[in-house]
Amino acid sequence: MLSYSRRVLLQVGFFVLTSCTSLSQHILEDTRRVEKELILILSKAEKIEDLVSQKAELQSLFQQLAENAIAASRWSDQHGGENLPLTEKDHKLAQVLAGSLAHARAIVGADSVLREAQAEALELLDAYEQKKIRKAGSS
């Protein structure tokens, strides 16, 4: 029979392992959800008005995607550079999203709307990367 201290240590170890797993799973699941919502909006767009009417939702989704990318980067840093465990479905979903973006960009005037919708998310990613570079430089 395990001593009390060993049981506690095992429970704490199990908690840490499941916390890491659940965090990585949460990041992946939320990213998949956001990508699917983006695909739905972008693939349905037929004219510039469709994108303009969805601009606020697109901004929110791009922001969530950026936040997930930052969370994934932090998770990777905390796990020795290990990447999140992506599946073949994740890669296919990313390809479908790229295709949906290409579809939407083919609409006349869409580039400026999409650029505006992505602007805050890109600023967030840039700020994170700059902070990461400064931190690495001061180490």
C-alpha positions, 0 to 999 in steps of 0.5 A: 500500500502506498504511503500517504505522501506518495499518494499525494505526490501521485495525485499532484503529478496526475493533476499536473499531467491532466491539467497540461493535457486539458489545456492543450485539448482546450486550445485545440478544440477552441481553435477548431471551433473558431476555424469552422466558424470562419470557414462557414462565414467566408465560404458563404460570402458571395459579394462584398456586402456579405463580408461587410455585414459579418466584419464584427464577427470576423474580427472577433473570430480572428482575435480568438484565433490569435489568442489561441496561437499565443496560448499554443506558443506559451504552452509550447514554451512551457513544454520544452518547445513541444508542439500541440498534438495536431491530427490529420483533421487539423491539417485538413481544417487549416487547408479548408480555411485557407481555401475559404479565405482564398474564396473570400479574397476573390470578391472585389473589395474583399481584401480591404475588409479582411485586412481590417477584420484581421488588423487587431489580431495581427497587432496582438500577435505582433505585440506578443512576438515583440515581447517574446523577442525582448524577453529572450534578448534580456535573458 
